[in-house]
Amino acid sequence: MNFFRHRPFGLPAFALLLIAAAGCSSADDAPSVAVPTPGGAVTKLCDRLDGVLPKKVDGLSRRDPEPSSALTAGWGDPAIILRCGVERPAKMADPEADGVEVNGVGWLLEQRSDKSFRFTTTLRKAYVEVTIPAGRTADGMAPLVSLAPAIKEAVPEGIAD
């Protein structure tokens, strides 16, 4: 009685399973985000910001989202996502909107329905948005502390165009 069955290329079943799993996964499972489309002056500020962003935010290594752009950045998994050159949020017109200041950078604070937080800079020449996923909100505003020096250096105070 033959207990062995024919396998393609003579590979055992577990080897085939490993090959199939490797083919289905990606070494770069970067998150996907919409890339903003600001005008030329804001794009230059965002390019400048990209050049001075920290390699780590709140102890998490940089891991940029797809598609690759100088207007977006990310750290960790689940990722803290930064998008530069976003539109002015409508919520900024609400006098009851929540705001915070972290190390000299003002932020509009919005809690989203999925329990994540979205922060958008205020009184800067470009709007910079930082989204902190629900799984990372226990760290509070620590990511903003890491990002404040770069934003202050690259995006001057003022009103965004």
Secondary structure as GFF3:
##gff-version 3
##sequence-region A 1 161
A	DSSP	three_ten_helix	8	10	.	.	.	ID=ss1
A	DSSP	alpha_helix	13	24	.	.	.	ID=ss2
A	DSSP	alpha_helix	40	52	.	.	.	ID=ss3
A	DSSP	beta_strand	56	57	.	.	.	ID=ss4
A	DSSP	beta_strand	60	61	.	.	.	ID=ss5
A	DSSP	beta_strand	72	75	.	.	.	ID=ss6
A	DSSP	beta_strand	80	84	.	.	.	ID=ss7
A	DSSP	three_ten_helix	90	93	.	.	.	ID=ss8
A	DSSP	beta_strand	98	102	.	.	.	ID=ss9
A	DSSP	beta_strand	105	111	.	.	.	ID=ss10
A	DSSP	beta_strand	117	122	.	.	.	ID=ss11
A	DSSP	beta_strand	128	132	.	.	.	ID=ss12
A	DSSP	three_ten_helix	134	139	.	.	.	ID=ss13
A	DSSP	alpha_helix	142	154	.	.	.	ID=ss14
###
